[in-house]
């Protein structure tokens, strides 16, 4: 009868084992260190730069985490046993340059080689964000990045409601809310952050209570004020990006100019009757709002939703897409909507996409940021630039 010791001896005969000194040299030459220990073990100490995949998930996740099967891999567990079995399994999957670390992390640490105590998710957080952790593109490192991220939402109404709810649920650590309105019963047809008990409350207070009840991990910072030239730079500073749910042109142009000056990405969304649109304005990498719309249309051609109406579910669709784009930006995932305008026609259930390009006549650019003057834009909406001093 075969014993575990016999099986382990057979496995070790089939693989390459290296001591910590040789492993450190391999890593210095570009090999990847793959840590297959359990999360509670990693929480006690880890080697900087290692890739963590729990041994039980290795075969299911390795192909998405390490796509190059010719890459040199050093596999590490606590003592060298699990890593030996993992190394053989990787070989069977076609990874042809795999070594197992003799003595594992314990020996590495005992020999005084570099290690640290990493920041890890708590047991409660691992349970809450479990579906994110299953995604190799997110994982624990991505979730920790979200928890450290700061997103500002302009508006706690139709677009801000779904965007804020999904960003809070995703674990975005700090959510800022800018709104100076109070909840009215007519809002409840589409502004799902609020309910009947919120009527008469300030929107930012109602929204903050709902978001904090949804996820106690997050901090909600409220700005119960009108965004204007006197406060926009201070409010935007310190956030990683802005989700724009503004419902008027002066606010959008003011936000554009301030975000361009600061180099902040803006996830823009707007809705009207049965149609919505979304794009991402990143002043460092693509066109901005003034490239899309150099000047606002006449008021008679741009009635508000209060005047023309809006299908209540439409902001849920556009606001959810805004949350998705924000998460992609924070995690550097996929192909964002930078330079692309996505239009949704609710009556036809149809999406259309248009390419956006920088307008060479637009002077409100990141390269010109030192010359941008932030001014209140009511009735104006024209770019304000400080003339460069003559030399």
N, C-alpha and C positions, 0 to 999 in steps of 0.2 A: 504494500500500500504506500502511495506517495505522500510524504508529509510536506508541510509548508516549508520546512527547511530545505527539503529536496527541490521543491518548486523554485524557491528563491535562488538556490545554487544554479539551477538550470537557466534561470533568467539572467543571472549575472554572467554566465558563460556566453550568452548571446549578445551582450551589450558592451559598450565602452564605459568604464568608470574612471573618473578623474578626481584627484585630491583638490582641496581648496586652492592651493597655489597654482596648479595647472588650470583650474576653472577660472581663477582671476585673470590669468594670462589670456585665456580664450575670450573672456568678456572684453578685455582691453583691445583685442583684435577684432571685435565686432560681433561676437556671439551673443545671442539673447539668453538671459537667465529666466527660466520658467519655474515659478514657485507653485507647487501643486498642494500646498498645505490647506487646512481648513481656515476659515476667516478668524476664528478665535486664536489660532496659532499666529497668524500674520499680525494680529493686533498686538502681540507681545514683542514683535520685532521682525524686520524684513530687510532685505538687501536693496539699497536704492537702485531704481531703474528696472527692477524685476517685473515680469509679467505674471499676474496672479490668475490662475485658473484652478479651481478646486478639482482634485483628482477625479471625483465622481462625474464631473462635467467635461473632462479633458477631451475625450473623443468627439463629443458633440460640438465643442466650441473652438477647438484648435484651428480648424480650417478657415474660420473667419478672423481669428486673432493673429495667426501667422500664415499668411497666404503663400509664401515662398517655401516650398518643400526642400529647397537646397540650402536654406538658412541654417547656420550653425546654432544648435540649441544645447544649453546645459540645464538639466532638470534637477530641481532641488525639492526635498521634503524636509522633515525634521531630522531624520537619522539615516536616510539613504535607502530605505526599503521601498516605500511607495514610489520614489523617483526611479528605481530600477524597473519596476513593472510599467511605469509610465513611459520610460525610454523604449522598452520593447514594443509597447503599443504604438508609439509614434513611428517606429521603424516599420511596423506593419501598415501604417497609413501612408507610407511613402516618404517620410522625413528621413533623409539619408545621412545626416551629420548630427547625431544626437549623443550626448554624454550624460551620465548620471553622476551627481556629486556625492562622493564617498563621505559618509558621516553627516551629510546634510547641513542644515542651517546651524545645528548645535555645534558641529565641529568648526564651521566657518566663524561663528561668533567666538568660540573658545580660543581660536587662534588670533583673535584681535583684528579680524578683517572688517571692512566698513559695514555698518548696519545702522538702522535707526528704528525708532518706534513710530510707525506711520499713523496718520489720522485715519480712523476707520469709522464706518457707520455703526450706530448702536444696533442692538438686536431689534428694537422697535422700528428703527429706520430701515433695516434690511427687510423687515416684513412689509412695511408700508410701500417701499419702492421696489418690491421684488420683481415686478414685471419689467421695470427698467433694467434691473441688474441682469436679467436673462438676455438682454440685448447686448451682444459683444460690442456694438458701436457706442454703447453708453457705459454699462458696467458700473462698478463701484467708483472708479475714478471720475467718470462722467457725472454720476449723481453727486459726488462731493463738489464738483465744479458748479453744478446747479445750485447747491446749497450756499455757495459763496457768491453767487451772481446777484446783481442788482438791476431790476427792470423798472422803468418808470412808465406808467400808463396815463396818457392825457385823456381824461374823461372816464367817469365811472357809470356810463350809461349803456346804450345799446351795444356798441362794439367792445367797450371796456369790460362789460359784464362777463361774457364768455371767455375773453382773453385772460382776465384776472383769475377766474375760477380755474382754468386749466393750468395757468402758470403756478398758481398756489398749490394745486394738487400735484404738480410735477416736482415740487420742492424747490422752486426758485426762492432763495433765502431771504431776499429783501424786495418787496414790492412797494413802489411808490404810487400814490393816487393823487391826481390833480383834478379837482372839480369844485365849483363854487355854488352848486345848485342844491336843492332839497328834493326829496322823493315826492312825486305826485302820483296819484292813482293812474293817470294816463300813461305813466312810464312802464307800468307793470306788464303791458302787452308784449314787451320785448326786453326789458332791462332785468334779467333774471338774477342779478345780485341782490335785488330787493324784493320785499313782499308786503302784504297788507300792514303788518306791524311796523314797517319802515316809513309809512306815509307821514310826511311832515318832518322827518329826520334829515339832517345833512347827509348828502349822498356819500361823502367820504367816510363818515362815521358808520353808516349802515353797511357800506361795502367792507370796511375794516373788520367789523364784527363778524360778518359772514365768512370772510377769508380766514380769519384766525380760528374760527370754529371748525373750518374745513381742515386746516393743517396747522397745528400748534408749533411746528418746526420753524415757521416763517415769521419775519417781522414785517409789519405793514406801516409805512410812513405816509402820513396824510398831509396834503396841502389844500386846505379849504380856502382857495383864493383864485382869483382870475389870473391866468398867465399873462404877464405883460413884460415890457422891456426892463422894468425895475427888478424883476425877480427871476426871469427865465434862465439866465446863466447860472445863478446860484442853485436853482431847483434842479437843473439838468446835471450839474457837476456831481461827480461821484457815482453816476449810474452807468451801466455798461451799454444800454440801448434804450430806445423809447418806442412804445407801442402807441401809435397815433389814432385816437378815436375822436378827434375834434370834429365839431359840426359847423365850423364857420371858416371862411377864408383867411381873415386876419390872424387867427390862431395858427393856421397851417403855415402861413408864410413866416410868422414869427418863430415857430418851432423850426422851420427849415433853416433860417438864417443862423439861429443859435446852435443848432446841431452841426451845421457845416463848420462854424467857427470852432466848435469843440471836437469835431471829427467823430461824432456819435452816429451810429446807424439808427435809422427810423423805420419801423415796420408800419407802413401807411395802409389804412383801410378807409373806405367810404361806402355809403349805401344811399340808395334813392329808389323809392317805390319797389320795384321788383328786380333791381339790379345792384350789384356790388362790385367793388374792385379792390385789389390788393397788390402792393409791390413793396420792395425794400429799397430805401434810399440810403446808400452808404457813401458819404462824401469822399472817403479815401479810395473807393474802388469802383464807383459807378455814378450814374446820373442822380440828380436830386429833384425835389419837388419843383423848383424853378425851371428845370429842364423839361419836365412834363407840362407845366402850366406857367409860362413866363409871367402872365398877368391874369387876374381873376375875370370871369365873365361878368357881364352886367347883372345886377341883382334880379332883374325881371326874367333872366334866363337861368337863374340858379336858385329856385325856391328851396326852402329847407324842408326837412321831413315833416316838421310841424305844419307846413303849408300844403305839401303834396302827399304826405302819408308814406308808410313803409310797411311791407309785410313783416310781421313780428318775428318770424323765424330767420329772416335774411341776416340780421346782425349776428345771430348765432353761428351761421355758416362762415361769414367773413371774419368775425372775431376769433373763431376757432382756428381758422387758417393763419391769422395773425399770431396766435399763440404758438402754432407749429413753426412758423418762420422764426420767431424769437428763440425757440428752443434749438432750432438748427444753427442759428447764428452763435448762440452761447456754447454749443457743443462742437461747432465746426463740422456739421454733418451735411452730406448731400449737396444738392444744387439749389441754392436759395433763389429768391426772386429779384436779386440785384440785376438791374437792367431789363427786367421783364415785368410787364403789366398784365395781370390776370383779371379778366372780366367774367363775372358769373351772371347769367340770365336765368332767373328763377322760373320764369314762365316756360321757358324752353328746356330747363334743366341742362344748360349748355355752358361750357367754359370756352373762352377765347383768349388767346395770348398775343400780346403785341410786344415788339422789341422797343426798348427805350435807349436813346443815345444822348450824350451830353450836347447841349446847345452851345456852339462856339461863342454866341453873343452873351451868354450868361457869365457875369463877372462874380457872382456869389459862389465861389468855389473854395475848396480846402486850401489850394495853393495861394489864394488871395485872403486867407482867413484873418490875417493881421489888419486888413483894410475894412473888414465887415463891421459896420456900426449897427448895433441892435437898437431898433426904435419901435415904438408902437405903430401899428400899421392899419388901424381902423380907417377905412376909406382911401387907403393909399396902396399898400401891398407892393410898393416898388422897392427894389434893392437899394440899400443905403451903404455906400462905400466911402471910406475916408480917403481923401486924395493923398497919394504918396508925396512925401516931402521932396522938394527939388534938391538935386545934388550939385 
